[in-house]
């Protein structure tokens, strides 16, 4: 009997881009953390699996539809916007954390975000938005 392994659910786009970077599908499976590759059973398995998007997709879709130019939003586009938002928030938070640590603090403050926005060119589009 062949042993069944659980492969995490990913979109076709991420699989294709992952294959381009890693080379083969077998190499990609080897890089999956053991926690994800072990089969899970029982009712607790659905709740213990990690979600691909941490932000609530229904709220993202509602925000997208608030734009009068947007009439329809596919599940894929909502997921991509949610993931991009998560990555953006993570990136700006990590950069602001550097300024908080320089001030010997563990809590981010508005001035840390302001310093990150002023110092890093990637955040130049945010200048003046927190005022």
Beta strands, then each sheet from edge to edge (+ up, - down):
end
